[in-house]
Amino acid sequence: MRLIAITTAIFFTGLISNFTSACNGLQPVVTNNQYIGNGEYLLTIDLCAFVSNGLGAEATGVMLNLTGANVISVVTPSITSSSTGLTIFPNINSPTQVEFGDWGNDLSPIFQYDGDPMECWTIELIVDNDAAAVNVSFSTSNDPFAPGVGMVDCGGGVWCCSASLSVPPATCDSDWTPPTVCAGSGPVDLDNYTLGTGVFSGTGVNSGNGMFDPTGLSGFVPVTFTVGDAQFNCSTTLNVEIIDLTPPNLTDTTICTGNTVDLDASVGPPPPPPPPPPAPCDFSISLWDTWGDGWNGGSLTVLVNGTPVLTNITLGSGSGPATFNFTVMPGDNITVNYSGGSWQSENYYTVFNGPNGSGSSLYSSPVGSIPPASQNVTNDCGGGAGGGGNGAGCDYTLVLDDSYGDGWNGADVDIYVNGVLFQLNATVASCGGFGNVPCQNTITIPVMDGDLITLFYSGGTFDNENTLTMYDSDNIQVASVNNPPDGWLGGGISVSCPAPTYTYSWSPAGGLSDPNIANPTANVGSTTTYTVTVTQSGGCSQTSTVTVTIDPCGLSAELVEFNGVCFEHEVMLNWKTISEVENDYFIVEYSATGSDFYELGIVDAHGTTTEEHSYGFRHSNPVAITNYYRLKQVDMNGSVQTYDATAVRCDENAVLAYLNGYEQIVVTADSPIFNVQLLDATGRILYNGPKQIIDVSDHSATIFFLEIETADFVARRKVINPK
């Protein structure tokens, strides 16, 4: 990239005094430097002229001189002064010089101070190269005896003041936002994901129309967006993630009437990819001689896993180094064997973990001593490390900063993922800040969970201005190094990509314990088909259906009675069957609310029988006023039949029974009484009917027991006869 130096001359006439700043007469600002194609750039400069004391100085013209580029055309048709009304027109004096007006004509001022504090103009040029810096100079006070402060003699009685402007690189916006593509969704128009105009390229891309077809692709696919032409371009490569969400595997099921079934549509992240194969590393060995006459017959043989890869290498003459490259794999054993000649103590060597003597030193033989006859060298080749994890991918970001604004001055960094080179010689270009505008280079690194990112830094001048910062996929800083040393930066950065999350929605919701979880319980009275939609955090979704068929199944136990009574803080449950077929046992369940039943106990059944059988179960200290009980009948083959629940009320005040002064038992209840059964202590029935006042004067019993059936429940009460 060449630099353009633009000299802008604005000439003033008139008296200047109290001029306190060398460049106080002009404020130049480069507002735009845009690449427009075919190697041409639009350069825009705003010039604001003013005089510090406002005593009537005049400007008669503007001159621009370019260094490093040619003027193609002048876009600005003219400059008109708001203070004088004068309009001046451009003239291209040469490919490197443009003049507005006749700055040597003192009789035609473009600008004259008459109380207006400032006069500003905009000049636009089309040039043939991008500018990195603009030098601006202007002249003032053609009176050689009254120059402004800081002015220098430009010759011909003209006094000049110079200033420098910083011009950023030409605009070339290749930023774009990669979409998340669902497998099987069809082609995607990538042009919808960028504001710029350019060409997409990469696997699955039709560069002619920018369409991306995910057919046959999976995971993360790198795609490049390029802006520009053959003369100049910029590009950004990012990953398009293809989500292949497998539909839930659901199987239709049949259950017996009253039973429930657990549905499960759980899906998880895809299995992690296999770890990458081991990657080779390029090592090198350099030979030196302290006297400067070579190794005089000495030589080295380098063996990898016992096999020679460099045989009898030597330094023929001079001080060296003579450098030889060789390749190793992770875990290889490296051995260096030395064979001496004359003056062996002058010989020494170093093994590096990079090619051509680059990288870090793995081993150096002692200087001034005879090298060892055989030396094992530590192999730090790490290719193939990392990988695995939860199978999720993401992007990490490496930001290279220069605090001064002149770039990295020869420094660069190599980026490795699992020991495989991702980018070589990444660096920061000058942005012309020179102490005012920091420069930066942002690099996106597509990775998988469990990967290992390592960085190798090669320094330049002013390394203290350089900083490397790594951010994870959530833009959280995970590492930062200022004034980095040469070589490997630490042990690397272990990648952590968040695993995808999934949401579930079942329809219809009726009969399900929760329609928004992966595994609800279905309790339906008739055959029902459910549809579940699974949506991944990336936005892709899949649906599956499952049909729950209800079958009467034939009752293994024909239940004709199931009730309970509460008496003295206990509930006695009773049920009766008139036939049973391979009936193994009953499960007694309890709920204080009418839902969320849990098991109280098990009562053995009678297998297969056609006789009537009665069963009972005692529940001590129920926790609610109204308590709910449910029976489950379990066959010998494991089939389960669930019966409707029954409610038992244990409110002592809901039913009262007492002996009045007329030798009568009085029964009251807060709901209609259907039947009252009166028994003595032997269990003999003394009365059975709807009466609520019962005469007991003819009975000599001292304790009476009552079973009272109301519209809502059955209660038992005890009455003491004081006779």
C-alpha positions, 0 to 999 in steps of 0.5 A: 500500500502506497501512502498519499501525502496531500499538501493543502495551501490556503493563502491569506492577505491582510494583517495578522497579529496575536497568532498564538498557534502555528496552525490556528488558521486552518482546521483540515479534517479528512472525513471519508476515504472510500474505495469505489472500485477499479483501483480508485478512491473517493477522498473527502477533506473538510477545510475550515479557515479562520484568523485568530484575531478576526481583523480582516484577513483574506484567503484568495485560493486553495492548493492541494499537492498529492504525493504517492497518488494521481488525481483522476478527477475533482468531484467538487464543482466549486467553492463559494464563500458565504462571506464574500459571495465569490465562487472559485472553480477547480483546475487540475494543474498536474496529476498531483496538484489541484488548485481552487481559484487564483491564490496569487490574485490578491484582488479576488479574495474567496474569504474575507473576515467581516465578523464571521468567525469561520469559513468552511469548505468541502473538497472531494477528489477521486484518486488512484490509491488509498491514503494512509496519511495526509500532510496539510500546509497552508500559508498566511500573511504575505507581508514578510515583516509580519508573519504569524507565530510559527510560520516559516518562509515558503519563498516569494514572500509567502509564509506557511504553517504545516499540519498532518492529518490521519487518514484511515484505510479506505472503507471496505466493509466485508462484515456479515452475520452468518445465519443458523441453517436448519438441515432440510430447510432448503437454500438460504440467501446470504445476501440478507445477512450483510449490508454490503455488496460483495460475493460469497464463496465456500462449500455449499455457496452459489457465488452467482446469487449468494444462495447457500444450500445446506444439503449434505452438509453438517456442523460448522461450514466456513463461508467467505464474503469478499468486497472489492475487485481485482485492484483491491478487496477485503474479506471476512470468513465466518461459520454457517452453523447447520443444525441437524435436529433429529425428530423425537423417537416416539412409539404409539402405545396402548394402555388399559382404561384408567391407567397412565403412561409416561411419554418421553420426547427428550433429545440431546446435543449431537454426539461429539465429533471424534478428536482430530487426527494427530498433526505433524510438527515442523522442527529444526536443528541449527549448528554453530562453531565458536571459532568460525572454521566449521565443524572440522569433520564433526557431524550429527544424526537426528533420529525419530523413534530410532529411525534416522531423519537427518544423517551426518549433517554438519557445518562445512565452514564459518560460524553458522548457523547451518539449519536443517528441518525435520518433522515429528508427530505428537509423542515421537521420541527425538534423539540427537547423536554427535560424532566428533572431528577436530576441535570438538569443543568449538561445536554446539547446536540447538533444537527448535520446535519450529522450522528454519530455526524458529520457535522455542529452543527445546535443547541447546548443547553447552557452548565451549564444551564437547556436545554429548554423544547422544542426547534425548530431546523433549518433544512438545508437538501437541497436534491433535490435542483437544476435541471431544466435549459436548459436541457443541461448536461456537466462535472464539475471538482474538483481538490484536491491539496496538496502542500507538497506532502504527501497527505491530512493527514486524510482530505477528502471531500464529494461531493453532487449534488442537495443534493444527495451524489456523492462521499464520502471521496474524498482525496489526496494520498501521492505521495512521494514528501515531499516538492518537488512534489505536489500531486493532485486528479482530480474528474469529476462530471457529472451534468445538467444545473441548478444543485447545487454542495455542498462540505463538508470538514473534516479536518486532519493535515496540512490543510494549505497544502490543496486546492480545486478548481472547474472548469466548462465545459470550464475549467474556474475556478469557485471556489477555497478554500485554507486551507478549514475549517471543514463543508460545504464550502459556499452555493454551486456552481450553474452549468451552462452548455452551451446549444447545438447549431445547424447549418442548410443547405438546398439543393438545395439553389435556390429560398431560401432567405438564405440556411444556416438558420433555416427558409428561405423564398422560392420563386420558379417558379415550384414545388421543394423538399428541403432537410434540414440537421440539425447538433448539436454542438455535431456532430449528424445530422438529415435530413428532406424534404419538397415539395413546390408545385406551383398551378396557383390557377386561377387569381382573378384579370386579370391584363392587364396593370401595368406601371408608369411614373415619373413627377416632382419628383413623380411616378404615377402608373397605372394598369388596370383589365378586370375582378375580382373575390372576389378581396379585395384589392391591396398592392403596394410595392416599392424597390430601388434595385429590391429586398427587397420590402416593402409596400407603401400602399393599394388600394381597389379593386372592389370585383367581376366584369367583367368590366374594371377598372383602378387604380392609386397610387402616390409615392412622392419623390422616392429615386432612379433614377430607381425605382421598384414597385410590386403589390400584389392582396389579395382575400377576403379569404386571398389568395395572388397573386404577380405580376411581378415588373415594373421599373420607371426611374426618371432621368431628363436628360434621356429624354429631351423635349424643344421648339426650335426657329422654334416653334417646340418641340424637344424630345431626350432620351438616349434609343430608343423612341417608341411613343410621345403623346402631350397634351394641358392643357385641356388634348386634344391630339394634337399629338400621334406618333413616331415623335421626332420633332413636329410642334406646330406653329398652336397651341395657347396653352401656356403649352404642356404636353408630355408622352414619351415611350422609350425602357426602361421606360415611362416619362412625361415632360412639355414644356412652350410656350412663345406665 
